């Protein structure tokens, strides 16, 4: 007898198969028991008919507790109403482990309770769907960059300096030196780009921000490409092509999950390059017209400002050329203005905020040295980074996409904490 997974059931119509599964839920009458089975690949209904199964099997099925693990033997039959177009006519059940008072039941639970039980909450249909979409975005990311001849490079997580030049870092001791958990792999990726041309990284980053918004995590994952001989506008094209690619991949390969989440896919179907672009100056002017009198030129945008701008479009929108003073030291100045830099933030629709930040990088040695001094950074710590500007420097650009915000946007999750398996929040390090 063949052991299969739920996702493979449509290929075995009419066959008797064996599934390893957990009981997600059940309901029964006096004559039929309906078992909602899951195995990680999907959910399917198992039918136990008393008249056919016999008293013993029917009693066993009715007595199953939520999340009990088992092997289930049955015949795969067609059922057009189900997700996979089939169901299982159960012939036998072998209990592996009987679950005891599983705490997350079909009733409503508070957020803190669910977060305390995140290790179990992941088993729910909604969380399962979000994780499958996250996986598809990761798969599509590797496909996109491999197809476009990028090389995967892994920057260090422990660093001796702050890439962004900020203090929002987790400090640790590295034997007798100070070290920090990385907030970005960008500087190292610039070095890699000088060796390999087009590179990308995918790994964890850390921000010691005391923020509690639905958009922020303490630990999150970033995709960070860097490209030699690529200027600002060319980088924007790569960004919009990449975002379009992952959205279309999710639409193609996660139809079941999107439907389970109730996601309005019509909004996602519109996400195709090119994306609209507005300057920081135009964004400020727009916000003033919308009644945001609190913001002035030179201020960074908060969540309400980004949401107002995003709601004006049904696509992601680039805000380009921010003031020099509110951006990191490494960004290339605008060729015609000394008060703004060649950078862009990509704002997702529907209030999910910035999902990409990027810029052309300074490639001139003297200017980079000047910027390091202006930002009061330790020149010795950045000596190797400066060295890149002495040894065959070229124009180059890069960006970073925050995976969790992107997952939240595409899946329609209410809070970014649902877009990562085990979120690290301001007051949460458990489980």
C-alpha positions as CSV (number, residue, x, y, z in Angstrom):
1,X,0.0,0.0,0.0
2,X,1.4,3.4,-1.0
3,X,2.0,6.0,1.6
4,X,1.3,9.5,0.1
5,X,0.8,13.1,1.2
6,X,-2.5,15.0,1.0
7,X,-1.3,17.2,-1.8
8,X,-0.7,14.1,-4.0
9,X,-4.2,12.7,-3.5
10,X,-5.6,13.9,-6.8
11,X,-3.2,11.6,-8.6
12,X,-4.5,8.6,-6.8
13,X,-8.3,8.7,-7.4
14,X,-9.8,5.3,-6.9
15,X,-6.8,3.9,-5.1
16,X,-6.5,2.8,-1.5
17,X,-3.7,4.7,0.2
18,X,-2.1,5.4,3.5
19,X,-1.7,8.9,5.0
20,X,0.2,10.1,8.0
21,X,-2.0,12.9,9.5
22,X,-3.2,14.9,12.4
23,X,-6.8,15.5,13.3
24,X,-7.5,19.2,12.8
25,X,-11.2,19.0,13.6
26,X,-14.1,16.6,13.5
27,X,-17.9,16.4,13.5
28,X,-20.2,13.4,13.5
29,X,-23.7,12.2,13.4
30,X,-25.0,8.9,14.5
31,X,-24.0,7.3,11.2
32,X,-21.1,9.3,9.7
33,X,-18.0,10.9,11.1
34,X,-16.2,13.7,9.2
35,X,-12.5,14.0,10.0
36,X,-10.6,17.1,9.0
37,X,-7.1,15.7,8.4
38,X,-3.9,17.6,7.8
39,X,-0.3,16.5,7.1
40,X,1.6,19.7,6.4
41,X,1.0,19.6,2.7
42,X,-2.7,20.3,3.0
43,X,-6.0,19.6,4.5
44,X,-8.5,16.9,3.4
45,X,-11.7,15.4,4.7
46,X,-11.9,11.8,5.8
47,X,-15.3,10.1,5.8
48,X,-16.1,7.2,8.2
49,X,-19.4,5.6,7.4
50,X,-20.6,3.5,10.3
51,X,-22.5,0.9,8.2
52,X,-19.3,0.3,6.1
53,X,-16.6,0.8,8.7
54,X,-18.1,-1.2,11.5
55,X,-18.8,-0.3,15.2
56,X,-15.2,-0.5,16.3
57,X,-13.7,1.8,13.7
58,X,-16.6,4.2,13.9
59,X,-16.2,4.5,17.7
60,X,-12.5,5.1,17.3
61,X,-13.1,7.9,14.8
62,X,-15.7,9.5,17.0
63,X,-13.3,9.4,20.0
64,X,-10.4,11.0,18.3
65,X,-9.2,14.2,20.0
66,X,-8.0,17.3,18.2
67,X,-4.4,17.0,17.0
68,X,-4.1,13.3,17.6
69,X,-1.6,11.8,15.2
70,X,-2.4,8.7,13.2
71,X,-2.0,6.7,10.1
72,X,-5.2,6.6,8.0
73,X,-5.9,4.1,5.3
74,X,-8.7,4.8,2.8
75,X,-9.8,5.0,-0.7
76,X,-9.4,8.4,-2.5
77,X,-12.6,9.5,-4.1
78,X,-13.6,12.6,-6.1
79,X,-15.3,15.5,-4.3
80,X,-15.5,18.7,-6.3
81,X,-16.4,20.7,-3.1
82,X,-13.1,20.1,-1.5
83,X,-9.8,22.0,-1.9
84,X,-8.0,19.2,-3.7
85,X,-11.1,17.9,-5.5
86,X,-11.1,14.7,-3.5
87,X,-11.7,13.1,0.0
88,X,-10.8,9.9,1.7
89,X,-13.2,7.1,2.5
90,X,-11.6,5.8,5.7
91,X,-11.1,2.0,6.1
92,X,-8.7,2.0,9.0
93,X,-7.1,4.2,11.6
94,X,-3.9,3.5,13.5
95,X,-3.4,6.0,16.4
96,X,0.2,7.1,16.8
97,X,-0.2,9.5,19.7
98,X,-3.4,10.8,21.3
99,X,-3.3,14.5,21.9
100,X,-4.4,15.7,25.4
101,X,-6.5,18.9,25.6
102,X,-5.1,20.7,22.7
103,X,-5.3,24.4,23.8
104,X,-6.2,26.1,20.5
105,X,-9.8,25.2,19.7
106,X,-12.1,26.5,16.9
107,X,-13.4,29.2,19.3
108,X,-11.9,32.7,19.5
109,X,-8.6,33.2,21.4
110,X,-6.8,36.4,22.4
111,X,-3.6,37.4,20.6
112,X,-1.4,37.0,23.6
113,X,-2.7,33.5,24.2
114,X,-2.1,32.6,20.6
115,X,1.4,34.1,20.7
116,X,2.2,32.1,23.9
117,X,1.2,29.0,21.9
118,X,2.8,30.0,18.6
119,X,4.4,26.6,18.4
120,X,0.9,25.1,18.2
121,X,-0.9,28.0,16.5
122,X,1.3,27.4,13.4
123,X,-0.9,24.3,12.8
124,X,-4.0,26.3,12.1
125,X,-5.3,26.7,8.5
126,X,-4.6,30.4,8.4
127,X,-1.1,30.2,9.7
128,X,-0.4,27.2,7.5
129,X,-1.5,29.2,4.4
130,X,0.7,32.2,5.4
131,X,3.7,30.0,5.8
132,X,3.1,28.4,2.5
133,X,3.0,31.8,0.8
134,X,6.2,32.8,2.6
135,X,7.8,29.7,1.2
136,X,6.7,30.5,-2.3
137,X,8.1,34.0,-2.0
138,X,11.4,32.6,-1.0
139,X,11.3,30.0,-3.8
140,X,10.4,32.7,-6.3
141,X,13.2,35.0,-5.0
142,X,15.9,32.4,-5.7
143,X,14.4,31.7,-9.1
144,X,14.3,35.4,-10.0
145,X,17.9,36.1,-9.1
146,X,19.3,32.9,-10.5
147,X,17.5,33.5,-13.8
148,X,19.0,37.0,-13.9
149,X,22.5,35.7,-13.2
150,X,22.9,36.9,-9.6
151,X,25.3,35.0,-7.3
152,X,24.1,34.1,-3.8
153,X,26.5,35.4,-1.1
154,X,26.2,35.1,2.7
155,X,27.4,38.2,4.6
156,X,28.3,37.8,8.3
157,X,25.7,38.2,11.1
158,X,28.3,39.3,13.6
159,X,29.8,42.7,12.6
160,X,32.2,45.2,14.1
161,X,30.3,48.3,13.0
162,X,26.8,49.6,12.1
163,X,26.0,49.5,8.4
164,X,23.4,52.3,8.7
165,X,25.4,54.3,11.2
166,X,22.7,54.1,13.8
167,X,22.6,53.1,17.5
168,X,19.6,50.7,17.1
169,X,21.9,47.6,17.4
170,X,22.2,44.6,19.6
171,X,25.6,44.7,21.2
172,X,27.6,41.7,22.2
173,X,31.2,40.9,23.2
174,X,33.3,39.2,20.6
175,X,36.0,37.9,22.9
176,X,37.8,41.2,23.8
177,X,36.1,43.3,21.1
178,X,32.7,44.9,20.6
179,X,30.4,43.3,18.1
180,X,26.9,43.8,16.9
181,X,24.1,41.6,15.4
182,X,23.8,42.7,11.8
183,X,21.1,45.1,10.8
184,X,22.0,44.7,7.1
185,X,24.5,42.8,5.0
186,X,24.7,45.6,2.5
187,X,28.3,46.8,3.0
188,X,29.6,43.2,2.6
189,X,27.4,42.7,-0.4
190,X,29.0,45.8,-2.0
191,X,32.4,44.1,-1.6
192,X,30.9,40.9,-3.1
193,X,29.5,42.8,-6.1
194,X,33.0,44.2,-6.9
195,X,34.1,40.5,-7.1
196,X,31.1,38.8,-8.7
197,X,29.1,41.6,-10.5
198,X,25.6,40.9,-9.4
199,X,25.0,39.3,-6.0
200,X,22.2,38.8,-3.5
201,X,21.9,37.7,0.1
202,X,19.1,36.3,2.1
203,X,19.4,36.1,5.8
204,X,18.3,37.3,9.3
205,X,18.8,40.9,10.4
206,X,18.2,42.6,13.7
207,X,16.9,46.0,14.8
208,X,16.9,47.1,18.4
209,X,13.9,49.5,17.8
210,X,11.4,49.8,20.7
211,X,8.5,49.7,18.3
212,X,5.2,48.0,18.8
213,X,3.5,48.7,15.4
214,X,2.0,46.0,13.2
215,X,4.8,46.6,10.7
216,X,7.8,46.0,13.0
217,X,9.8,43.0,14.2
218,X,13.0,42.8,16.2
219,X,14.4,40.0,14.0
220,X,13.4,39.7,10.4
221,X,14.8,38.4,7.1
222,X,16.1,40.5,4.3
223,X,16.8,39.9,0.6
224,X,19.7,42.3,-0.3
225,X,21.0,42.5,-3.9
226,X,23.9,44.6,-5.0
227,X,24.8,45.3,-8.6
228,X,28.1,46.7,-10.1
229,X,27.8,49.1,-13.0
230,X,24.2,49.7,-12.2
231,X,22.9,53.2,-11.6
232,X,19.8,54.4,-9.7
233,X,17.1,54.1,-12.4
234,X,18.4,50.7,-13.5
235,X,18.1,49.5,-9.9
236,X,14.5,50.6,-9.7
237,X,13.7,48.5,-12.8
238,X,15.2,45.4,-11.2
239,X,13.2,46.1,-8.0
240,X,9.8,46.4,-9.8
241,X,10.5,43.4,-11.9
242,X,11.4,41.4,-8.8
243,X,8.3,42.4,-6.9
244,X,6.1,41.7,-9.9
245,X,7.7,38.3,-10.3
246,X,7.1,37.1,-6.7
247,X,3.5,38.4,-6.7
248,X,2.7,36.6,-9.9
249,X,4.4,33.4,-8.6
250,X,2.2,33.4,-5.5
251,X,-0.9,33.9,-7.6
252,X,0.1,31.0,-9.8
253,X,1.2,28.5,-7.1
254,X,-0.7,29.5,-4.0
255,X,-4.3,29.7,-5.2
256,X,-5.5,27.4,-2.4
257,X,-3.8,29.4,0.3
258,X,-4.9,32.8,-1.0
259,X,-8.5,31.5,-1.1
260,X,-8.2,30.1,2.4
261,X,-7.1,33.5,3.6
262,X,-9.9,35.3,1.7
263,X,-7.3,37.4,-0.1
264,X,-8.7,39.7,-2.8
265,X,-6.5,38.4,-5.6
266,X,-7.8,41.0,-8.1
267,X,-5.6,43.5,-6.2
268,X,-2.6,41.3,-6.6
269,X,-3.3,40.7,-10.3
270,X,-2.6,44.4,-10.9
271,X,0.9,44.2,-9.6
272,X,3.0,44.3,-12.7
273,X,5.9,46.5,-13.6
274,X,6.4,49.4,-14.2
275,X,5.4,51.0,-10.9
276,X,4.6,54.7,-10.4
277,X,7.3,57.0,-9.1
278,X,7.0,60.2,-7.2
279,X,9.8,62.4,-5.7
280,X,10.0,63.1,-2.0
281,X,9.2,66.8,-2.9
282,X,6.0,65.6,-4.6
283,X,5.1,63.4,-1.7
284,X,5.4,66.3,0.7
285,X,3.2,68.4,-1.5
286,X,0.6,65.6,-1.8
287,X,0.5,65.1,2.0
288,X,-0.1,68.8,2.6
289,X,-3.0,68.7,0.1
290,X,-4.4,65.7,2.0
291,X,-4.4,67.6,5.3
292,X,-1.1,66.4,6.8
293,X,0.0,69.8,8.1
294,X,2.3,68.1,10.7
295,X,5.0,67.1,8.2
296,X,7.5,69.5,6.7
297,X,10.3,69.1,4.1
298,X,13.2,67.2,5.7
299,X,11.0,65.0,7.9
300,X,10.9,61.2,7.4
301,X,7.5,59.7,6.7
302,X,5.6,57.8,9.4
303,X,3.0,55.0,8.8
304,X,0.0,57.4,8.3
305,X,1.9,59.3,5.7
306,X,3.0,56.2,3.8
307,X,-0.5,54.8,4.0
308,X,-2.0,58.0,2.6
309,X,0.4,58.0,-0.3
310,X,-0.2,54.3,-1.0
311,X,-4.0,54.7,-1.0
312,X,-3.7,57.1,-3.9
313,X,-2.4,54.2,-6.0
314,X,-3.5,50.5,-6.6
315,X,0.2,49.6,-7.2
316,X,3.4,49.7,-5.2
317,X,4.8,53.2,-5.5
318,X,8.4,54.4,-5.4
319,X,9.2,57.6,-3.4
320,X,12.5,58.7,-4.8
321,X,15.2,61.2,-3.8
322,X,14.9,61.8,-0.1
323,X,16.8,64.5,1.8
324,X,20.4,63.7,2.4
325,X,20.1,64.5,6.1
326,X,17.6,61.7,6.9
327,X,19.4,58.9,4.9
328,X,22.5,56.8,5.6
329,X,26.0,58.1,4.8
330,X,26.6,55.8,1.8
331,X,24.0,57.1,-0.6
332,X,25.0,58.8,-3.9
333,X,24.1,62.5,-4.1
334,X,21.7,63.7,-6.7
335,X,23.8,65.0,-9.7
336,X,21.8,68.3,-9.8
337,X,21.0,68.9,-6.1
338,X,23.1,68.7,-3.0
339,X,20.1,68.4,-0.6
340,X,18.8,65.0,-1.8
341,X,20.3,61.6,-2.6
342,X,19.6,59.0,-5.3
343,X,17.5,56.6,-3.3
344,X,14.0,55.2,-3.2
345,X,11.6,53.5,-0.8
346,X,9.0,51.2,-2.4
347,X,5.6,51.5,-0.5
348,X,3.2,48.6,-0.7
349,X,-0.5,49.1,-1.3
350,X,-3.2,48.6,1.3
351,X,-1.3,50.2,4.2
352,X,1.6,47.7,4.5
353,X,4.2,50.4,4.3
354,X,7.8,50.3,3.0
355,X,8.9,46.9,1.7
356,X,12.1,48.0,-0.1
357,X,14.7,50.6,0.6
358,X,17.5,51.1,-1.9
359,X,19.9,53.6,-3.4
360,X,22.8,54.1,-5.7
361,X,25.9,53.9,-3.5
362,X,28.7,56.5,-3.3
363,X,31.6,55.2,-5.4
364,X,34.0,58.2,-5.0
365,X,36.7,57.7,-2.4
366,X,37.0,61.3,-1.2
367,X,33.3,61.8,-1.0
368,X,32.8,58.6,1.0
369,X,35.6,59.6,3.4
370,X,33.9,62.9,3.9
371,X,30.6,61.4,4.6
372,X,32.1,59.0,7.2
373,X,33.5,62.0,9.0
374,X,30.2,64.0,8.7
375,X,28.3,61.2,10.3
376,X,30.9,60.9,13.0
377,X,31.7,57.3,12.2
378,X,34.9,55.4,13.2
379,X,37.1,55.6,10.1
380,X,39.2,52.6,11.2
381,X,36.1,50.4,11.4
382,X,35.1,51.4,7.9
383,X,38.7,51.2,6.4
384,X,37.9,48.1,4.4
385,X,34.7,49.7,3.1
386,X,36.6,52.8,2.0
387,X,39.2,50.5,0.4
388,X,36.5,49.4,-2.1
389,X,36.5,53.0,-3.4
390,X,40.3,52.9,-4.0
391,X,40.6,49.6,-5.8
392,X,38.7,49.9,-9.1
393,X,35.6,51.6,-7.9
394,X,32.5,51.7,-10.1
395,X,29.0,53.0,-10.0
396,X,26.8,50.5,-8.2
397,X,23.4,50.2,-6.6
398,X,21.5,47.9,-4.3
399,X,18.4,47.5,-2.2
400,X,16.9,45.5,0.6
401,X,13.5,43.8,0.7
402,X,11.9,43.0,4.0
403,X,10.5,39.5,3.7
404,X,8.0,39.6,6.5
405,X,6.3,42.9,5.4
406,X,6.2,41.5,1.9
407,X,4.6,38.2,3.1
408,X,2.1,40.2,5.2
409,X,1.1,42.4,2.2
410,X,0.8,39.5,-0.3
411,X,-1.1,37.2,2.1
412,X,-3.2,40.0,3.6
413,X,-2.1,39.3,7.1
414,X,-3.2,41.8,9.7
415,X,0.1,41.9,11.6
416,X,3.6,41.2,10.5
417,X,4.0,38.8,13.5
418,X,1.9,36.3,11.5
419,X,4.4,36.3,8.6
420,X,7.3,34.7,10.4
421,X,7.2,31.3,12.2
422,X,8.4,32.6,15.6
423,X,8.3,36.4,15.8
424,X,10.6,38.3,18.0
425,X,8.8,41.4,19.3
426,X,9.6,44.1,21.8
427,X,8.2,42.1,24.7
428,X,8.3,38.6,23.3
429,X,11.2,36.2,23.2
430,X,9.0,33.1,23.8
431,X,8.5,30.5,22.4
